[in-house]
Structure formats: C-alpha cells, structure tokens
Amino acid sequence: MTAFSLSPEAAGPGLAVAARTLERLRGVPALAARYPRHLGADSLERLAALPPLAKDDLNTALAHLEPTAEHAATWLFQSGGSTGAPQVGHAPTGFYMAGVHAHWQPLDRSDLFVNAWGAGRMWGAHFLAAALADLSGCRIIALGSVSREEYGPWLEFLAARRVTAIGGTPSVLRLWFAHARAAGIGLPALRKVLWLGEAWQPQLAADLAEVAPQARRWGMFGSTETWVVGTNTPDCPADVFHPLPHQLVHAAPDGLLDFTSLDPATLNPVLRYRTGDAGGLTGCPCGRPEPAMRVLGRRDSVVQVRGLGLDVDELIARAERTPGVARAQVVLTERGGRASGVDVLVVPAGPAPAPDVERLRTELFSATFTLGTAFQHDPEAFRVRPVEELVSNGRTGKTAALVVREES
C-alpha cells in the first residue's frame, strides 16, 4: 500500500470528491491528455496512479474552470510572488476554517490575539487567521504589517494591553521579537504564538525565551492552493503536523508530499497537488495515534547557479550559525539568465560583536562546493554584506530566503 494519511476505510466516503475533481480536470482542454479514462480516483491505489498536479497545472485549471462558491463570496488570493510569479487560489468566505477549528483550537474567549499577518491586497493568511479568531470568540487586534519605526510604539501598546496571543509568518515574528528583545520590552502575558506560511525558525526560541517566556508555538501547514492541510500543538515537533480529516496526504516514493482535498466545498481542484515540500508520514510524540506528516522543507530551495545546484537553506543555516549573525538571506543576481553574482546578506545580532564578514565569506566560499566551483574564475562575484534589514516583501512583510534580481 502506498503511504497515505488515511486508511482506505477512512478515505472511502471522501473519494467521491476526488473522483469529481478528476472529472473537472478532464474538462480542462490543456490537461485532458493527462487523465485518460482508464485512470480513476475511487480507491487509494488508483489515486496513487494519477499524475501529480504542479502549480502551473493548477493555474491552467483555475483559469479554465473559474470556480465560484455556492453559498458565499469567492475570494481570490495570491501565493508566491516573493521571488517568482504569483499563483492564485480560490476560497469561499470563511476559508474552510470551521473545519480547522473543529479539530484545532489554540485560541479561546479569554485571548487577546494580535493578527500580524500582512493584510495587503491578495495576501490570504491575515483573513484566514481572522476567520479562526472569529470562530474562537476571542478579542482581536488586526495589526497587519508595520514599518521598522513602528515596532517600538506598537510593542509598548501590546505589552500594556496584556496581549495573550500573536500570529504571523516566522520571518515576521522574528522581527517582532528581535525588536522587543533589543528594546527591552517584555510580553509576560503572551502565551500563544500561531504561525503559518513558512517553516518554524529555531532562532525564534531564543528571543521568545527572553521576551515572552510563557509563550508556546501553534502551527498550521498549507498553501493558498490547498488551504490549511494540517496543524500542530506545543506537544508536537515544529516540523510535524496532523492532517485534517478532509485533507488526504500522500507521501510519494520520490520523497515529495502531495495533497488531495476530500472536502466537497473545495473550490481549487486539488488532486495529488504538489507544493514542492518534501516529507513523509510518521508518528508524533504528542500521543495522537493517527499518522502525522513530517515536512522536511522545500525541494525548490536548491537553485541553479552556473549549472550547479546551490542549497539556499543550507547556506543560510551556515551563515546563521556564525557568532554575531542574527539573520541571513541569499540574493542571486542574474544577467541574461546567467548568475552574475551571489550576495549573502547578514543582520548583526544586536549588541553582540559584529561578525567578521570577510572571514565568513572565506568560510562559506571554501565550504560550499557550488560557490567555490561556480565562481572559481571570478571569486569577487560572491560577497557577504552586513545590512540593517533583509530584503522583504513590502506588501506581506515576509522575508524570503532567496531573492532573485535581474541585472540589466
């Protein structure tokens, strides 16, 4: 049996939704050849034989199908866009959060929750979190993104209001807690940190321990195409999530995860959809008996630099292990489709001694095969530069690990 998060008996009632999604995809002219009639979705074995759906395929399907909600407004949201072309996802009002709240309740009526996900334009997580807060009956401060100059006054306001919960992407949360720690502002009433949109960043733990020692993390995993697939609690590892009953997770032999929605209200035709995340099914030390999914990270963190694969996550991890470095980011500059340079931007760690950037550059260059080989004839094209702030998306506040710039 191929590895699925649900048993055949548990998945059985929902497979009619998968079969209906398959027929919708067959009706898309550009995709029809992918789904010949001998393929089906009426069992897990047959579902596993279907070809995976990639982001471009889903965009093609959505452009043709133009799905609309039956009993609510249809919201269009954007994913990606930090370093690549935007992807579009559709959802009805409520964003399927009633199903999430039925199985995962990090907030309650006693909470004062700060929604720090960016609320701009087509960015969806802010509205998704607002829907969860509404179902929880808590008080909510819809803060969204703030500028560098605003952190101090807002942190003082949140401390005075005795905020108990905050939510955002980990890169945004790192900014909040780093500023609080640097300014000596504590949030002693903060007990809950909700996160979605990126992998949890272990560096958050050090700042949280200083700023909000009672806070514990509560995570969601998903995308604008799948919406929330799974959740975890403080008793789960940060990279392990429990899939929701209407989300069928499949761990393929090549190590990639794909997702099939069994929710009849789903608008996106999510059928073995791949987000690019690697992982597998596992047990969880929290004690819940059903299979959980471990998310190992994005396979697309490896980018081509002059014909060689550069693991961006590994490079950043090396930089951030350096004393004096708080955060790091890779900027790839291209000219005519060819890498002309790589910069590692590093943010110094507050009052700690500033990192020796030239020494760090030498260490990264010699320890990373791709850099040493790709730039052996022009080593000056690889640089390490200290900066006050990393390059972020002004709309969402997210800070991507990799930024690609085209040089004229």
N, C-alpha and C positions, 0 to 999 in steps of 0.2 A: 504494500500500500504506500503510495506517495504521501509525504508528510503534509497533512492539513491540520488546522487548529481545531476543527470539529470532526467528530466521528460521523460515519455515514448516516447513523440514526439521527443525530442532532442536526446534521446539514440537510437531511431529506426534505423537510417541509419548505425550506427556502430555495431549493434548487429550481423550483418553478420560476422564481425571479431571475435566476441565472439563465434559464432557457429563454425567457422573454427578452433579456438583454442580448442574447446571441442573435435572436431574430431581428432586433433593432440594428445590430451591427451588420447583419447580412443585407439590410436595406440601404446601406451606405455604398454607393457605386464604387468608390475608391477602395473599399475594404472587402467587398463581397467575395473576391477570389481567395481571401484568407480563410473563409469559413464555408467550405464545401458541405453539402448536405449530409455526408456520412459522419460529420462531426456533430457532437451533441453535448449537452450540459445537464443531463438527467441523472448523472452519478458522479461521484468524485473522480473515479477513474477516467471517465470521458471528459470531465472538466480539465483534468491534468493534461489531456492530449491536445487541448486547444492552444493556439499560439499566444504567447504573452502580448499584451497591449502596451505599446510605448506612448510617451507623451505626444509625439507628433500624430500617432494614430488616433488618440483620443481627441485631439484638437480637430482633426479631419471629421471625425464622427459628430462632434458637437456642432461644427459649422453646418453640417447637413441636417442634423436632427432638430436643432434649436429647441431643446426640451423646455417645457413650462410646467410649473407646479399646478396641481389640480385644485387645491383649496387655499392657496396663499400666493403672495407675490413671488416672483422668481428673481433671485439675486444672482448677479454675475460677479465673480471675484477673480482676482489675478493671483497666480503663484509665480515664483521665479521673478525674473526682471532685475535681480540684483547684479547678475553677471551675464545674463542671457536673455533670450526672447521670452516674453510673458506667456504663461499658459493660463487658460481660462477654465474655471469651474462654475457649475450652476448649483444652487441650493434654494429650497423654499424658505420662507420666513420661519425662523426658529432653528434652522441649520442642523436639524436632526439631534439637537441637544437634549430633547426629552428622553431619547433612548440612552444617551450617555448618562444623564442624571439618574436614571433608574438604577444604574449599576455602579455609579462613582459619585460620591457626594463630599467633596473636600470642603465645601462652604456650607454654613448653616445660618440661621436667622440672627445669630449673635455677632456675625462677622461684619467688619467694615473693610470692604475689598477695593483695592486700587487696580483698575484696569489700565495697565501701562503698555498694552499692545498698541501700535500705531493705528489710528482710525482713518487714515487718509485714503481717499479715492476708492480703489478696488481692492484694498487690503482687508482680508476677511477675519483674521483672528480676533480683532477687537470686538466685532459684532458677535462672534461665536461665544466669546467669554461673557459678554453682556447677557446673552441668552441663558447661559448657565447660571449667572448670578440672579437673574430674574426667577428661574426655577427654584433657586435656593432660598429666596426670600430675604437675602441679606441687604445691607446698605452698600452702595457702590459709589466710588469716585471715578468717573470716566475721564481719566487724565490724558491718555494717549502719549504721543511723543513730546519731549521737552528739549529745549536747547541747552547747551553747556552752561550758560549763565543762569539758567532757571533751576538747576538741581538743588542748590543750597536752600533757597526760599521754600521750594516745594517739600524738601526733606524735613525742614523745620515744621512746616504745616502738618505733614503726615505724622510726625512724632507727637505733635500737640494733640492731634485728633485720635491718637492711640489706635492707629491702623493695625488690624489683625491679619490681613492677607493682601498679597500683591501678586500680579501675574504679568508675564511678558515672555519674550524670547530670551534665552540665556545671554546673548550678547548685549541686549538692552538691560537686563537685570544686572549684569556685571558693571555697567556704567552707573546704575543707581547705587549699588552697594560700595563700589570703589569710591564714589564721591562722598558717600556717607562716612566711610571709614577715614578718608583723608580729612574731612571736615570735623571729625569727632562727634558726629550726630548718631545717637543710638535710636533704635526702634525696638524697645524692650517688649512692646505688646504684640509684635509681629510673630505669628505662629505658623503661617502657611505661605508657601511660595509656589504658585502654579506656573507651569511652563509648557510651551508648545512652539513648534516652528524650527527648532534646531536641537542638536544633541545637548544634553546637560554638560556644562563645563565645570570640571572639578575645581577650577580656580575660584569659583563662586563660594565654595565651602569655607575658605579662609576668611573672606570678607564677611560672610554671614555669621561666622562664629564670633566676630568682633562686634558687628552692628546689631544683629538680631539672634542671640544665642538660642532662643526658643523656637526658631523657625525651622520647618521641615518641608521638603520638596514633595510636590504632587504633579506628576507629569501626564501629558497627553501626547500621543503619536498619531500623525495623519498628514494629509495634504489637502490642498484646495480641490483636488480631483476626487480623493477618497473620503474627505472629511475625517472625523475622528475614528481611527481604527481601534485603538487600544489605550488603556490608561494604566498608571501605576500609583502606588502609595508610598509613604515613607518606609514601609517594610520591604519594598521591592528594590533590587538594584536599579540604578538610574537607566540602564540600557535594556531593561526587561519590562515588557508591557503585556497586559492581559487583554486579548482581543474581545471586543463586544460581541454578543451573540449573533448580531446581524452582519458581522464582518468575517468573511472566510479568508483566513491567511494560509498561503501555500508557500512552503519552503522548497524551492526547486533544487535539483541536483547541482546546478552551477553556483549555488550559494546565494542567489538573489531571491528576495521575497516578492510575492505578487499578491494582489488583493482582489476579492470578488465581493460585491455588495449583495446581500440577501434581503435587503430592505425594499419592499415594494414601492416605497415613496421616493427611492433614489432617482435623481434626475440624470446624473452622469452615468453613461454606460460602462460601469466599472466591472470588467470581466478579465480576470488574470492581469490586472493593471500593475505595471512595474513603476515604482517611484525612483528606482536607482539604488535602493537600500539593500545592503547585504545582511544576512542574518539566518536564523534558524529557530526551530521550536525547542523549548526547554522547560524544565521545572522551575519553580520560583520559590525561594526560601521564605516567602510570606506565608506559605502553607496552603494556598488555594490549589486544589487538586488538578484542575484542567490545564492543558498545555498553554504556556505563555510563549511570547516571541521575544527573542533577543535580537536587538538591532545593532549590528556591528559597524554601521556607518555607510556613507555613500561610496559606491564604487566609482562614481564620477569625480571623486576627489583627486584622481590621477589625471593630469593634463599632459598633453604632448608639448614638449619643448625641444625643438630642433630634432624631431624624430625619436625622442626618448621620453619615457614616462616619468613625470615628476609627481610624487605623492605630496600634495599640498598639506594635508593634515599632519603627516609625519614631520615635514619641515617646520610647521608652526609649533608642534609639540617640542621639537628640539630647541627652538628659539625660546619658548616659554619656560623651559627648564633652566634657563640661564639665570643666575642670580642678578637681580636688578631689572628683570624684564617682567612687566605685568601682563601685556598682551602683545600679540604679533599678527601680522597679516601679510599675504603674498600678493604683490602687484606684478602682473605679467604684461609687458609692453610688446605689441606686435606691429610690424611694418610689412604690409603686403602679405599677411597671413603667416609670416615667419617671426619667431620670437627674437626681438632685438635686445631685450633686457629683462632681468628679474630683480625686483626690489623686495626685500623683507623689511617691512615697517615694524618698529618696536616702540611700545609705550613704556617709558621707565616706571618702575614700581614705587611711586610716591617718594617718601623720604629716604628710601634705600639708596646706596651708592649707584650712580648711573652705570649701565652696562658698558663694557669696553666693546664698542661696535666693531672695531677693526679685528679684534681677537675673535668675536663671534662670527664675523664674516669668514675669517680663515677657517674656523672650525666647521661651519656649515658647508663651505666650499669643498673642503677635503673629505668630509664625512658623507656627503651626498653624491653618489655616483653620477646622477644625471647632470648636476651642476658642473662638476669637475670635468665631465666629458663634453657636454654641450658648449661650454664656454672656455675650453682649453686654449683657444686662439685669441679670445678677447675676454679675459677674466674680469676686466674692469666693468663688463656689462652686468655682472652680478654685484649687487650692493646691499648693505644693511644700513638703514637710515632711522635714527631716532625721531619720533614725532610726538606731538601732544595728543593727537586723536587719530584713530584709524579712519579709513575711508568708509563711510556708512551711507545707507540709503536715506536721504532726507525725508522721504515720504513715510517709511515704516520704522526708521530707527535701527533696522537690522544691520549688522556688520558681517559681511560675507568673508569667509576665509580667503577667497580668491577674488581679485578684481582684475579684469582684462581691459586693457586700454589700447586703442588703435592709434598709432603714431603716423601722422601724415608725412 
